[in-house]
Amino acid sequence: MRLLHTMLRVGDMDRSIAFYTELLGMKLLRRHDYPEGKFTLAFVGYTEESEGAVLELTYNWDTSAYDIGTAFGHLAIEVEDAYAACEKIKAQGGTVVREAGPMKHGTTVIAFITDPDGYKIEFIQKKR
């Protein structure tokens, strides 16, 4: 067994694809419209689906926003430099909700940003 993907519902597919590909550097792996079901699926990731877990972005054509809920926490992405990653996100119009710095009660450097739909993404600085 292996983890294939995590699915996020998004309010604007093009905006979400741009965020994950342009700001976070993922690749658009595939995208398909389902007119009879009135939805679009897009898969983005750092590797091909056969090599690792990816994100499935689901856009329901009749829904422009979702409540995130209290059960979902965040996605985590390892970065070389969390400080530089935050500066890049801000320079490109993204939102940093917790600046880079050591985690409370530890030394690991982390930061949090949000995607266009409000999902939290944690940057975890690679240990050197």
Secondary structure, DSSP 8 states (H G I E B T S, - for coil): ----EEEEE-S-HHHHHHIIIIIT--EEEEEEEETTTTEEEEEEESS-TTTS-EEEEEEETT-S-----SS---EEEEES-HHHHHHHHHHTT-EEEEEEEE-TTS--EEEEEE-TT--EEEEEE---
